[in-house]
Amino acid sequence: MTTDAIEFAEFTKNVERSLALAVGALQRRQDPAGYWKGEFETSLIGEAAEVILHHFLRLSDDAVTTAAAKTILAEQSATGGWASYHKGPDELLLSVFCYVALRLAGHDPDEPAMRAAAESIRGNGGVEAVDNPTMLAWLALIGLWPWRDIPLIPPELVLLPSRCPGNIYQIGAAARGVVVANSLFMAHRPVTPAGFDIKELFARPVATARQLPRPRAVRIATTLSHWYARHPIGFLRRRAIRKAAKWLVRSQERDGSWGGNWPQTANVVVGLDAVGYRRDHPVVESAMAALDRYVVTRNGQRRLEMWTSVVMDTSLAMSAAAMTGDPAARSAAERSVRWLLTNQVTELGDWAVLTKDPVPGGWPYEFTNDANPDTDDTSFAVAALRRLHPPGTNPAVDDACARACRWMLSQQSKDGGWTAFEPMRWQLPGRDALARIGFLEAPSADITGHVLEALGADGRANTPAARRGIAWLRRNQRPDGSWPGWWACYHLHGTSAAVTGLTACGVPGTDPTVSRACAWIVAHQQDDGGWGEDIRALHDPAWIGTGESTPSQTAWALLALIAAGRADSEPVRAGLDFLIRTQQADGDWAEPWHTWVVHHDGLYWRDTLLRLVYPVMAMSAYRAGMGGSARTDGTSRADGTE
């Protein structure tokens, strides 16, 4: 036996040992109810906003405010502000909100920590440089920003015909409830005074700071919206407010939330409060109870888990467990099948308004979001179910997957790609800026790739819809071979999803599109064998494909290379070696980096389960990719190209 063969055999044993450890950790993380859920960890924007919300609503929750302030102070950076991602710089909007929350909690602006925070804010342009109108509106609610400087959303939007641009159903599903809620409180512009000002946060004299140049579109929107607010058509305004409030009440989820998340629910509570819904109204009581359920304790701190990624986590964990071939892991995944089937959305939601012959069948991201299931989590669910039960082997799974695929096909955009929520129907001016804050969504490579992977798993690789999706990916590949993603960072995620989607639909690994993508992935492998892409890549091209190696991003790269037939290559072995070296004794991996994206404009997150799930998938895919074709002499290709 040659030295190479001995080394290869030892490497294979290390992969198996690491995989067994990880599988044990994965099984221990499953909830008795059958689902898996990691923690959704993001910045402190939610904790700060909660303090503002409680002040606006005049809730005397000193314990909540004190606990939030303690958490905020504990996370203050050495430079005085607060970062929105691991090892990131102080972020202006987040720092302003954290500072205001501390002031509301009773902290004096002359305290050293407060002085440092104010200095950081001024150094980043001052509060006057915050350019997110919906977040400035939260400061206006407590009298810290003038309503006159904020473009107002008119509630009359709900009166526009559903197919008219500007109607609420032309707004991104993730932002729709927030927009309607904002329109209600912007119509009334209520204020619960904070009892102080924040002049110390301005980088320029206050009188001139609020006259800073704004984009022309923002200036026009502000001027026109305030003119109409002063001269509304009375009966239309009253009708719009009534309809908007009824729309919100009708959209409340069965758990009391809106959209299954904290931010949307909090905005709706403010909107309903502005139009006279009392605290003891059943809708409001249910909403307040829902807000409390997003509170978690993490490292002894009170934190908000603003979203719950339970369907995504469960589906991906099921796929990982099924891919291992381990009987106990497969049994754990089977326990999730019933939970997943039970939580499929079987009723029409917002998406049905503009869908011809709508048929429900999607899954949401959260425990409850019946109004807005999404194609991404639906694709994960279909892929997971099909890894356990291929077509024709389980009638209940066959029916669920058929409905899910019909629903995903109905949500395909005209250009052949897919968005996470509803298809892009209009090319609107300012689309990119609106997309960055979640008001619109364009098709993306990661979503399109995931949907193609699901269609391939369900035996629909040769359908016209799949062919259109493949064509979309070919058209939108960057000259360097990569694709940008949208919901995770960034080109690594988009490129991995595109490659796995293409190959799942029968595109060979030797195809030029796939080969260029694999070459890009290999070219961006780090010296330690892993892959990483910093959140800064979203805003600075110099960071694209570059950053500290992370377990999940390394696994994304490996899954793409292996799917393209490159399991037996040095880059793959180096990537697996990185995962083996960095694995913890309990089988899990540490991943403090934020690799997922809510809004490109500053809201990022990390998942405490997916850092484990993706390496399990990558190691299992490697074993399957080498099965029957492992080189007994221990040699391998020098790179991941063909």
Secondary structure as the mmCIF struct_conf table of DSSP 4:
data_model
#
loop_
_struct_conf.conf_type_id
_struct_conf.id
_struct_conf.beg_label_comp_id
_struct_conf.beg_label_asym_id
_struct_conf.beg_label_seq_id
_struct_conf.end_label_comp_id
_struct_conf.end_label_asym_id
_struct_conf.end_label_seq_id
HELX_RH_AL_P HELX_RH_AL_P1 THR A 3 ARG A 28
TURN_TY1_P TURN_TY1_P1 ARG A 29 ARG A 29
TURN_TY1_P TURN_TY1_P2 PRO A 32 ALA A 33
BEND BEND1 GLY A 34 GLY A 34
STRN STRN1 PHE A 40 THR A 42
TURN_TY1_P TURN_TY1_P3 LEU A 44 LEU A 44
HELX_RH_AL_P HELX_RH_AL_P2 ILE A 45 PHE A 56
TURN_TY1_P TURN_TY1_P4 LEU A 57 ARG A 58
HELX_RH_AL_P HELX_RH_AL_P3 ASP A 62 ALA A 74
TURN_TY1_P TURN_TY1_P5 GLU A 75 GLU A 75
TURN_TY1_P TURN_TY1_P6 ALA A 78 THR A 79
BEND BEND2 GLY A 80 GLY A 81
STRN STRN2 ALA A 83 ALA A 83
BEND BEND3 SER A 84 TYR A 85
TURN_TY1_P TURN_TY1_P7 HIS A 86 LYS A 87
HELX_LH_PP_P HELX_LH_PP_P1 GLY A 88 PRO A 89
STRN STRN3 ASP A 90 ASP A 90
HELX_RH_AL_P HELX_RH_AL_P4 LEU A 92 LEU A 104
TURN_TY1_P TURN_TY1_P8 ALA A 105 GLY A 106
TURN_TY1_P TURN_TY1_P9 PRO A 109 ASP A 110
BEND BEND4 GLU A 111 GLU A 111
HELX_RH_AL_P HELX_RH_AL_P5 PRO A 112 GLY A 123
TURN_TY1_P TURN_TY1_P10 ASN A 124 GLY A 125
HELX_RH_3T_P HELX_RH_3T_P1 VAL A 127 ALA A 129
HELX_RH_AL_P HELX_RH_AL_P6 PRO A 133 LEU A 141
TURN_TY1_P TURN_TY1_P11 ILE A 142 GLY A 143
BEND BEND5 LEU A 144 TRP A 145
HELX_RH_3T_P HELX_RH_3T_P2 TRP A 147 ASP A 149
BEND BEND6 ILE A 150 ILE A 150
HELX_LH_PP_P HELX_LH_PP_P2 PRO A 151 PRO A 154
HELX_RH_3T_P HELX_RH_3T_P3 PRO A 155 LEU A 159
BEND BEND7 LEU A 160 LEU A 160
TURN_TY1_P TURN_TY1_P12 SER A 162 ARG A 163
BEND BEND8 CYS A 164 CYS A 164
TURN_TY1_P TURN_TY1_P13 PRO A 165 GLY A 166
BEND BEND9 ASN A 167 ASN A 167
HELX_RH_3T_P HELX_RH_3T_P4 ILE A 168 GLN A 170
BEND BEND10 ILE A 171 ILE A 171
HELX_RH_AL_P HELX_RH_AL_P7 ALA A 173 HIS A 188
BEND BEND11 GLY A 195 PHE A 196
HELX_RH_3T_P HELX_RH_3T_P5 LYS A 199 LEU A 201
BEND BEND12 ALA A 203 ARG A 204
HELX_RH_AL_P HELX_RH_AL_P8 VAL A 206 ALA A 209
TURN_TY1_P TURN_TY1_P14 ARG A 210 GLN A 211
HELX_RH_AL_P HELX_RH_AL_P9 ARG A 216 ARG A 230
BEND BEND13 HIS A 231 HIS A 231
HELX_RH_AL_P HELX_RH_AL_P10 GLY A 234 SER A 251
TURN_TY1_P TURN_TY1_P15 ARG A 254 ASP A 255
BEND BEND14 GLY A 256 GLY A 256
STRN STRN4 TRP A 258 TRP A 258
TURN_TY1_P TURN_TY1_P16 GLY A 259 GLY A 260
STRN STRN5 ASN A 261 ASN A 261
HELX_RH_AL_P HELX_RH_AL_P11 TRP A 262 ALA A 274
TURN_TY1_P TURN_TY1_P17 VAL A 275 GLY A 276
TURN_TY1_P TURN_TY1_P18 ARG A 279 ASP A 280
BEND BEND15 HIS A 281 HIS A 281
HELX_RH_AL_P HELX_RH_AL_P12 PRO A 282 ASP A 292
TURN_TY1_P TURN_TY1_P19 ARG A 293 TYR A 294
STRN STRN6 VAL A 295 ARG A 298
TURN_TY1_P TURN_TY1_P20 ASN A 299 GLY A 300
STRN STRN7 GLN A 301 LEU A 304
BEND BEND16 TRP A 307 TRP A 307
HELX_RH_AL_P HELX_RH_AL_P13 VAL A 310 THR A 324
HELX_RH_AL_P HELX_RH_AL_P14 PRO A 327 THR A 342
TURN_TY1_P TURN_TY1_P21 ASN A 343 ASN A 343
BEND BEND17 GLN A 344 GLN A 344
BEND BEND18 GLU A 347 GLU A 347
HELX_RH_3T_P HELX_RH_3T_P6 ASP A 350 LEU A 354
BEND BEND19 THR A 355 ASP A 357
STRN STRN8 TRP A 363 TRP A 363
BEND BEND20 TYR A 365 PHE A 367
TURN_TY1_P TURN_TY1_P22 ASP A 370 ALA A 371
STRN STRN9 ASP A 374 ASP A 374
HELX_RH_AL_P HELX_RH_AL_P15 THR A 375 LEU A 388
BEND BEND21 HIS A 389 HIS A 389
TURN_TY1_P TURN_TY1_P23 PRO A 391 GLY A 392
BEND BEND22 THR A 393 THR A 393
HELX_RH_AL_P HELX_RH_AL_P16 PRO A 395 SER A 410
TURN_TY1_P TURN_TY1_P24 GLN A 411 GLN A 411
TURN_TY1_P TURN_TY1_P25 LYS A 414 ASP A 415
BEND BEND23 GLY A 416 GLY A 416
BEND BEND24 ALA A 420 GLU A 422
HELX_LH_PP_P HELX_LH_PP_P3 PRO A 423 MET A 424
TURN_TY1_P TURN_TY1_P26 PRO A 429 GLY A 430
HELX_RH_AL_P HELX_RH_AL_P17 ARG A 431 ARG A 436
TURN_TY1_P TURN_TY1_P27 ILE A 437 GLY A 438
BEND BEND25 PHE A 439 PHE A 439
HELX_RH_AL_P HELX_RH_AL_P18 ALA A 445 ALA A 457
TURN_TY1_P TURN_TY1_P28 ASP A 458 GLY A 459
TURN_TY1_P TURN_TY1_P29 ALA A 461 ASN A 462
BEND BEND26 THR A 463 THR A 463
HELX_RH_AL_P HELX_RH_AL_P19 PRO A 464 ASN A 476
TURN_TY1_P TURN_TY1_P30 PRO A 479 ASP A 480
BEND BEND27 GLY A 481 GLY A 481
BEND BEND28 TRP A 486 TRP A 487
STRN STRN10 ALA A 488 ALA A 488
BEND BEND29 CYS A 489 TYR A 490
HELX_RH_AL_P HELX_RH_AL_P20 HIS A 491 ALA A 504
TURN_TY1_P TURN_TY1_P31 CYS A 505 GLY A 506
TURN_TY1_P TURN_TY1_P32 GLY A 509 THR A 510
BEND BEND30 ASP A 511 ASP A 511
HELX_RH_AL_P HELX_RH_AL_P21 PRO A 512 ALA A 523
TURN_TY1_P TURN_TY1_P33 HIS A 524 HIS A 524
TURN_TY1_P TURN_TY1_P34 ASP A 527 ASP A 528
BEND BEND31 GLY A 529 GLY A 529
HELX_RH_3T_P HELX_RH_3T_P7 ILE A 535 LEU A 538
TURN_TY1_P TURN_TY1_P35 HIS A 539 HIS A 539
HELX_RH_3T_P HELX_RH_3T_P8 PRO A 541 TRP A 543
TURN_TY1_P TURN_TY1_P36 ILE A 544 GLY A 545
BEND BEND32 GLY A 547 GLU A 548
HELX_RH_AL_P HELX_RH_AL_P22 PRO A 551 ALA A 563
TURN_TY1_P TURN_TY1_P37 ALA A 564 GLY A 565
BEND BEND33 ALA A 567 ASP A 568
STRN STRN11 SER A 569 SER A 569
HELX_RH_AL_P HELX_RH_AL_P23 GLU A 570 THR A 582
TURN_TY1_P TURN_TY1_P38 ALA A 585 ASP A 586
BEND BEND34 GLY A 587 GLY A 587
BEND BEND35 TRP A 593 TRP A 593
STRN STRN12 TRP A 596 HIS A 599
TURN_TY1_P TURN_TY1_P39 HIS A 600 GLY A 602
STRN STRN13 LEU A 603 ASP A 607
TURN_TY1_P TURN_TY1_P40 THR A 608 LEU A 609
HELX_RH_AL_P HELX_RH_AL_P24 LEU A 610 MET A 626
TURN_TY1_P TURN_TY1_P41 GLY A 627 SER A 629
TURN_TY1_P TURN_TY1_P42 THR A 632 ASP A 633
STRN STRN14 ARG A 637 ARG A 637
BEND BEND36 ALA A 638 GLY A 640
#
